[in-house]
Amino acid sequence: MGYFERALLAAIIIGAGAGLVGALVVVRRRTFFAQALTHGTYPGAVAAAALGVSVPAGAAVASVVLVAVMAGIARVRRQGAQVAAGIVLTGGFAAGALLQALIPGLPVRAESLLMGSILTVSDGDILLAASVAVVAVVCISLFGKEIAFSTFDPHGFRAAGYREWPIELLVLGLTAASVVSSLPAVGAILAIALIAAPAAAARLMVRSFRGLLFAAPLIGAASGVLGVTSSRLFEIAAGPAIALAATAFFLLALGISKLRGLPLNRVAIPVETAEDARIA
């Protein structure tokens, strides 16, 4: 398999997996959390590159630490999830920039860590992305009803005797895994586009949560293919091209929705999520 065919395969797998997890991120209002993770894992990626180990492995370790830090900050009185995500986003990215400056002769270019380098992905990167996608499909298949119940009727979910934290932890774990597996394709800065934009576009076009779970991965995969193809045709960086393709799908969906007179939120967004209720 040539480098271009490998990049296309990686784009399809990573785009589909990110789109599926992104559907949960969007409906549960965790987009800012996902953005904080994408930026906050930067120091882990830099440290891994400096040590000569897998960049996704370093980012994975960083994501575990960041989830714990955000959970701790969110529990502080008069703070909250948004405050925690904002602190992690800026602090993590600044730490990565400082670490990069302090380590001379970093074997990986900073641009590839920030914006991805899908044309150089390894078989291990593809296997990681495929594993994350499969785990996401299995988790949603097993716990999809509970996730939907917790998302769209948090009061009823609690009244029925369910615990909120397992569902929240599951979604946060899938989000962190998706961020890590997206790094080789779009890097630390642009990963949020591949996670949020396809799901946001799908939400404008479908009527149900189930439809969203099918449409978002398709748009994510299409964004990856279009971005990689455009990168080759116009000789531009693949990571930004993928992010722009995902953004273009969202703008197209937004335009079609307005022309057809459709409501901008066809899949309802809950007023209060489980974490919001716990923090309040």
Secondary structure in CASP SS format (residue, H / E / C, confidence):
PFRMAT SS
TARGET T0000
AUTHOR 0000-0000-0000
METHOD secondary structure of the structure
MODEL  1
M C 1.00
G C 1.00
Y H 1.00
F H 1.00
E H 1.00
R H 1.00
A H 1.00
L H 1.00
L H 1.00
A H 1.00
A H 1.00
I H 1.00
I H 1.00
I H 1.00
G H 1.00
A H 1.00
G H 1.00
A H 1.00
G H 1.00
L H 1.00
V H 1.00
G H 1.00
A H 1.00
L H 1.00
V H 1.00
V H 1.00
V H 1.00
R C 1.00
R C 1.00
R C 1.00
T H 1.00
F H 1.00
F H 1.00
A H 1.00
Q H 1.00
A H 1.00
L H 1.00
T H 1.00
H H 1.00
G H 1.00
T C 1.00
Y H 1.00
P H 1.00
G H 1.00
A H 1.00
V H 1.00
A H 1.00
A H 1.00
A H 1.00
A H 1.00
L H 1.00
G C 1.00
V C 1.00
S C 1.00
V H 1.00
P H 1.00
A H 1.00
G H 1.00
A H 1.00
A H 1.00
V H 1.00
A H 1.00
S H 1.00
V H 1.00
V H 1.00
L H 1.00
V H 1.00
A H 1.00
V H 1.00
M H 1.00
A H 1.00
G H 1.00
I H 1.00
A H 1.00
R C 1.00
V C 1.00
R C 1.00
R C 1.00
Q C 1.00
G C 1.00
A H 1.00
Q H 1.00
V H 1.00
A H 1.00
A H 1.00
G H 1.00
I H 1.00
V H 1.00
L H 1.00
T H 1.00
G H 1.00
G H 1.00
F H 1.00
A H 1.00
A H 1.00
G H 1.00
A H 1.00
L H 1.00
L H 1.00
Q H 1.00
A H 1.00
L H 1.00
I C 1.00
P C 1.00
G C 1.00
L C 1.00
P C 1.00
V C 1.00
R C 1.00
A H 1.00
E H 1.00
S H 1.00
L H 1.00
L H 1.00
M H 1.00
G C 1.00
S C 1.00
I H 1.00
L H 1.00
T H 1.00
V C 1.00
S C 1.00
D H 1.00
G H 1.00
D H 1.00
I H 1.00
L H 1.00
L H 1.00
A H 1.00
A H 1.00
S H 1.00
V H 1.00
A H 1.00
V H 1.00
V H 1.00
A H 1.00
V H 1.00
V H 1.00
C H 1.00
I H 1.00
S H 1.00
L H 1.00
F H 1.00
G H 1.00
K H 1.00
E H 1.00
I H 1.00
A H 1.00
F H 1.00
S H 1.00
T H 1.00
F H 1.00
D C 1.00
P H 1.00
H H 1.00
G H 1.00
F H 1.00
R H 1.00
A H 1.00
A C 1.00
G C 1.00
Y C 1.00
R C 1.00
E C 1.00
W H 1.00
P H 1.00
I H 1.00
E H 1.00
L H 1.00
L H 1.00
V H 1.00
L H 1.00
G H 1.00
L H 1.00
T H 1.00
A H 1.00
A H 1.00
S H 1.00
V H 1.00
V H 1.00
S H 1.00
S H 1.00
L H 1.00
P H 1.00
A H 1.00
V H 1.00
G H 1.00
A H 1.00
I H 1.00
L H 1.00
A H 1.00
I H 1.00
A H 1.00
L H 1.00
I H 1.00
A H 1.00
A H 1.00
P H 1.00
A H 1.00
A H 1.00
A H 1.00
A H 1.00
R H 1.00
L H 1.00
M H 1.00
V C 1.00
R C 1.00
S C 1.00
F H 1.00
R H 1.00
G H 1.00
L H 1.00
L H 1.00
F H 1.00
A H 1.00
A H 1.00
P H 1.00
L H 1.00
I H 1.00
G H 1.00
A H 1.00
A H 1.00
S H 1.00
G H 1.00
V H 1.00
L H 1.00
G H 1.00
V H 1.00
T H 1.00
S H 1.00
S H 1.00
R H 1.00
L H 1.00
F H 1.00
E C 1.00
I C 1.00
A C 1.00
A H 1.00
G H 1.00
P H 1.00
A H 1.00
I H 1.00
A H 1.00
L H 1.00
A H 1.00
A H 1.00
T H 1.00
A H 1.00
F H 1.00
F H 1.00
L H 1.00
L H 1.00
A H 1.00
L H 1.00
G H 1.00
I H 1.00
S H 1.00
K H 1.00
L H 1.00
R H 1.00
G C 1.00
L C 1.00
P C 1.00
L C 1.00
N C 1.00
R C 1.00
V C 1.00
A C 1.00
I C 1.00
P C 1.00
V C 1.00
E C 1.00
T C 1.00
A H 1.00
E H 1.00
D H 1.00
A H 1.00
R H 1.00
I H 1.00
A C 1.00
END
